């Protein structure tokens, strides 16, 4: 079987959830899909805490946020990708106009990138998200001025807005934002960034990440504070709630979510149980809890499939990257581990 290129974003300066750090930055590895054996490629070190990364649809570029907890604003960096060597070339950086940047994504054309700020600054007030056009291979200044007001019932975690995910809808007309602090998913128009709709989640659930079905009009959201997958019907900039299915056992600490190739099931990170939970997607579009597998480390935060769909990588913050063999029926088998130092994000080219 061929080798596939894996990028990992790692904590390299202390954060509240990773105080003892061993990461270097954005590391690359060439992974043998048959054995899981990994050969280290270049590491890009001139970046602070790239705790989330995303590849453009054509794989030619990589975006990474820099997450800090003590700066007036964070940044998003854009790189070109050398697929042969795994090397990254910095093209430019831009402010996210908020603090504790936590997520980034490309649009379907690869000409726009978005960033979410978990905790906006207060001098002055920061943005929940920023959207940037890529101009001359560099990210331009933010085109948006979007702030969220409100709070949730959890006084420790929902004292104000905590945007945690920004993602374009499959029709490319809207931008979905999951906000953990206000228990809302908001959809903004992609042309003028005005609010189109919003939907409320159960109070105190803490919505974290949302993904869209690749071929059908459904979306799936993972909650962090009350870990569960909520299934939605999606149409014309609006979400309609279908079902909410908790992980088992329900322990606080939900994290990433990814739909498997073929879209018959999805996986979520379950930090409370140090596990990866599988949900099977029915013909009605509803994702239902099926099984859990130990994540191969502590604090599973992000997940990614190889393009073949045969490998699932799990970033364990207080451990390493665990690789699993993924069967067509959704079963996971532990395959190997990649030592990379406080990994928080994974992306296969």
C-alpha positions in Angstrom: 0.0 0.0 0.0 1.2 3.6 -0.6 2.5 6.1 1.9 0.3 9.0 3.0 1.4 12.3 4.4 0.2 13.3 7.8 0.5 16.7 9.5 0.2 17.2 13.2 -0.3 20.5 15.1 1.4 20.5 18.5 1.5 22.6 21.6 5.0 24.2 21.9 4.3 26.8 24.6 2.3 26.1 27.8 -1.4 26.3 27.8 -3.9 25.7 30.6 -4.7 22.2 29.2 -1.0 21.4 28.4 1.3 22.9 30.9 4.3 20.6 30.3 5.0 20.8 26.6 7.1 18.7 24.3 5.7 19.7 20.9 7.8 21.6 18.3 5.2 23.1 16.0 3.7 21.5 12.8 5.3 18.1 12.3 5.0 16.0 9.1 5.1 12.2 8.8 5.0 9.8 5.9 2.8 6.9 7.0 2.8 3.4 5.5 -0.9 2.6 5.2 -0.3 -1.1 5.5 1.7 -1.2 8.7 1.2 2.3 10.2 4.9 2.8 10.3 5.8 6.5 10.2 8.9 8.2 8.8 9.4 11.7 10.2 9.5 14.6 7.7 10.2 18.3 8.3 8.9 20.2 11.4 7.9 23.8 11.0 8.8 25.5 14.3 8.4 29.2 13.7 4.8 29.2 15.0 3.3 29.4 18.4 0.8 26.7 19.4 -0.7 25.5 16.1 -3.4 23.7 18.0 -5.7 23.4 14.9 -4.7 22.9 11.3 -6.7 22.5 8.0 -5.7 21.6 4.5 -7.2 23.3 1.4 -9.5 21.1 -0.8 -6.7 20.6 -3.3 -4.0 20.0 -0.6 -1.7 22.7 -1.9 -2.1 24.9 1.2 -2.3 24.4 5.0 -3.8 26.9 7.5 -3.0 26.9 11.2 -4.2 29.0 14.1 -1.9 30.1 16.9 -3.6 29.7 20.3 -2.5 31.8 23.2 -4.1 32.7 26.5 -2.1 35.9 27.3 -2.0 37.9 24.1 -4.4 40.7 22.9 -5.1 38.7 19.7 -4.1 35.5 18.0 -3.2 34.8 14.4 -3.9 32.5 11.5 -1.0 31.4 9.3 -1.1 30.2 5.7 1.5 27.8 4.2 2.2 26.2 0.8 2.6 22.4 1.0 5.4 20.4 -0.6 3.7 17.0 -1.0 7.0 15.3 -1.9 9.0 16.4 1.2 6.3 17.3 3.7 7.8 20.8 4.0 5.8 23.9 4.6 6.6 27.4 3.3 5.0 30.3 5.2 3.0 32.6 2.9 1.6 35.0 5.4 -0.1 35.6 8.8 -3.1 37.6 9.8 -4.7 38.6 13.1 -7.9 36.7 14.2 -8.9 39.8 16.1 -9.6 37.7 19.3 -7.9 35.5 21.8 -7.6 31.7 22.2 -8.0 31.0 18.5 -9.2 27.4 18.3 -10.4 26.4 14.8 -9.9 27.2 11.2 -11.3 26.0 7.9 -11.1 26.6 4.1 -14.1 27.2 1.8 -14.7 24.8 -1.0 -12.7 26.8 -3.5 -9.6 27.2 -1.2 -9.8 31.0 -1.8 -11.1 31.9 1.7 -10.2 30.8 5.2 -12.0 31.3 8.5 -10.9 31.3 12.1 -12.8 30.9 15.4 -11.8 32.6 18.7 -12.8 30.7 21.8 -12.3 33.7 24.0 -12.6 37.2 22.5 -10.4 40.0 23.9 -11.9 42.7 26.1 -9.6 45.7 25.3 -11.2 46.1 22.8 -13.9 43.4 22.4 -12.7 40.7 20.0 -14.4 38.9 17.2 -16.1 35.5 17.5 -14.9 34.5 14.0 -12.9 36.1 11.2 -13.1 35.4 7.5 -10.1 36.2 5.2 -9.7 36.1 1.5 -6.5 34.8 0.1 -4.9 37.6 -1.9 -1.7 37.0 -3.7 -1.1 33.7 -1.8 -1.5 35.6 1.5 -4.4 35.9 3.9 -5.9 39.3 3.8 -7.3 41.3 6.7 -10.5 40.2 8.1 -13.6 40.9 6.0 -15.9 40.4 9.0 -16.8 42.1 12.3 -18.8 39.4 14.0 -19.2 39.3 17.8 -21.5 37.1 19.8 -23.3 38.2 23.0 -24.8 36.0 25.7 -24.0 33.2 28.1 -25.1 29.8 29.1 -26.0 28.1 32.5 -22.6 26.7 33.2 -20.9 29.6 35.0 -17.4 28.2 34.7 -17.5 27.5 31.0 -20.3 29.6 29.6 -19.8 33.0 31.1 -19.8 34.5 27.6 -19.4 33.6 24.0 -16.9 30.9 23.1 -17.0 30.3 19.4 -15.4 26.9 18.7 -15.9 26.1 15.1 -16.3 27.9 11.7 -17.3 25.9 8.6 -18.8 26.6 5.2 -22.0 24.8 4.3 -21.8 22.4 1.3 -23.8 24.7 -0.9 -21.1 27.4 -0.2 -23.8 30.0 0.6 -23.4 30.1 4.4 -20.9 29.9 7.2 -21.8 27.9 10.3 -20.4 28.8 13.7 -20.7 26.6 16.7 -20.6 28.6 19.9 -20.0 26.7 23.1 -20.6 29.6 25.4 -24.1 30.5 24.2 -25.4 27.0 23.2 -26.1 28.2 19.6 -25.1 27.4 16.1 -25.4 30.5 13.9 -25.3 30.6 10.1 -24.1 33.7 8.3 -24.4 34.5 4.7 -21.1 33.9 2.8 -21.5 36.9 0.6 -22.1 39.7 3.1 -21.6 37.9 6.4 -25.1 38.9 7.8 -26.8 36.5 10.1 -29.2 34.2 8.3 -30.4 31.9 11.1 -29.5 30.3 14.4 -30.6 27.3 16.3 -30.4 26.7 20.1 -29.0 23.5 21.6 -29.9 22.1 25.0 -28.9 24.6 27.7 -25.4 23.7 29.1 -24.6 21.3 26.3 -21.7 23.4 24.9 -21.7 22.9 21.1 -18.1 22.4 19.9 -17.7 21.2 16.3 -20.1 20.8 13.4 -19.7 18.8 10.1 -21.9 18.4 7.1 -22.8 15.2 5.3 -20.9 15.0 2.0 -23.8 14.1 -0.2 -27.1 14.4 1.8 -28.8 17.4 3.5 -27.7 16.6 7.0 -25.3 18.0 9.6 -23.8 16.7 12.8 -22.7 18.5 15.9 -20.5 17.3 18.8 -21.2 18.9 22.2 -18.4 19.2 24.7 -20.0 19.8 28.1 -22.8 17.3 27.7 -21.1 15.0 25.1 -23.6 14.0 22.4 -24.0 14.1 18.7 -27.0 16.1 17.4 -28.2 15.4 13.9 -29.8 18.1 11.9 -31.6 18.4 8.5 -30.0 21.2 6.5 -31.6 23.4 3.8 -31.2 27.0 2.6 -29.2 28.3 5.5 -31.2 26.7 8.2 -30.7 23.7 10.5 -33.6 21.6 11.9 -33.0 19.4 14.9 -33.6 15.7 14.3 -32.1 13.9 17.3 -29.6 14.2 20.0 -27.7 11.0 20.9 -25.3 11.0 23.9 -22.0 9.1 24.0 -21.8 6.2 26.5 -21.1 6.6 29.3 -21.9 10.4 29.3 -18.9 12.1 30.8 -18.0 15.7 30.1 -15.3 16.3 27.6 -16.5 15.9 24.0 -14.1 17.1 21.3 -13.6 16.6 17.5 -16.0 15.0 15.0 -15.3 13.5 11.6 -17.5 11.6 9.1 -16.0 8.5 7.7 -15.5 8.1 3.9 -18.7 6.5 2.6 -20.7 8.5 5.2 -22.3 5.5 6.9 -20.9 6.4 10.3 -18.9 9.1 12.1 -16.5 9.3 15.0 -16.1 11.7 17.8 -13.4 12.4 20.4 -14.5 11.5 24.0 -12.0 13.0 26.3 -14.0 12.1 29.4 -13.6 8.4 28.7 -10.3 8.6 26.8 -12.1 7.0 23.9 -13.2 7.4 20.3 -17.0 6.9 19.9 -18.6 5.6 16.8 -22.1 6.7 15.6 -23.8 4.9 12.8 -25.7 7.1 10.3 -29.1 5.7 9.4 -31.1 6.2 6.2 -33.1 8.9 8.0 -29.8 10.9 8.5 -29.8 10.4 12.2 -26.4 9.4 13.9 -26.9 6.9 16.7 -24.3 5.7 19.2 -22.8 2.3 18.3 -19.6 1.6 20.2 -16.5 3.1 21.7 -12.8 2.3 21.4 -10.0 3.4 23.7 -8.2 6.4 22.0 -4.7 5.0 22.6 -3.7 7.9 24.9 -5.0 10.7 27.1 -7.2 13.6 26.0 -8.2 12.7 22.4 -8.8 16.1 20.8 -8.9 15.8 17.1 -9.4 13.0 14.5 -8.8 12.6 10.8 -9.1 10.0 8.1 -6.6 9.2 5.4 -8.0 9.7 1.9 -8.3 6.0 1.4 -10.5 5.8 4.6 -8.4 2.9 5.9 -6.6 4.9 8.6 -8.0 7.0 11.4 -5.5 9.3 13.2 -6.3 10.5 16.8 -4.4 13.3 18.4 -4.0 12.6 22.1 -2.9 15.8 23.8 -1.2 14.2 26.7 0.2 11.3 24.7 0.9 10.9 21.0 -1.0 10.3 17.7 -2.7 6.9 17.7 -3.4 5.3 14.3 -6.2 2.8 13.8 -7.2 0.5 11.0 -10.7 1.4 9.9 -12.9 -1.3 8.5 -15.9 -0.7 6.2 -18.3 -1.5 9.0 -16.8 1.1 11.2 -14.8 -1.2 13.5 -11.4 0.2 14.7 -8.3 -1.8 15.3 -5.2 -0.2 17.0 -2.3 -0.1 14.5 0.5 2.1 15.7 1.6 5.2 17.6 3.5 8.3 16.3 5.5 10.2 18.9 5.1 13.9 18.2 4.7 15.8 21.5 1.4 17.2 22.7 -0.5 16.7 19.4 -3.8 18.6 19.3 -4.7 18.5 15.6 -4.2 16.0 12.7 -4.7 16.3 8.9 -4.0 13.8 6.1 -3.0 15.1 2.7 
